[in-house]
Amino acid sequence: MVMIRLARFGARKQPYYRIVVIEKDRARNGRSIEVVGTYNPRTNPATVDLKHERIAYWRSKGATLSPTLAKLVAKHPVTAAAEPAVEAAAPTATQVADPAAA
């Protein structure tokens, strides 16, 4: 069974967490399948960086969230600003017409 949970990194008394997709039976800091975000509780306010599209992908494949991570995801939902914006292409020379020629 696959889980999405926190893996602790950082020095002693300076925790920093990666949000990882990992087999449930593996150790907390064992080899993960994919890193889908980071969490730094030492900043004020705590810094959370989530790849929402990858979390949604793994949840669709049957991965479960740890209770702690479920709270973090609920606090930091997907926002319109976080979604990638599609930029409009610049007009080509044929599309830009001289208004006097028309």
Buried (B, 14 or more C-beta within 10 A) or exposed (E): EBBBBBBEEEEEEEBBBBBBBBEEEBEEEEEBBBBBBBBBEEEEEEEBEBBBEBBEBBBEEEBBBBEEBEEBBEEBEEEEEEEEEEEEEEEEEEEEEEEEEE
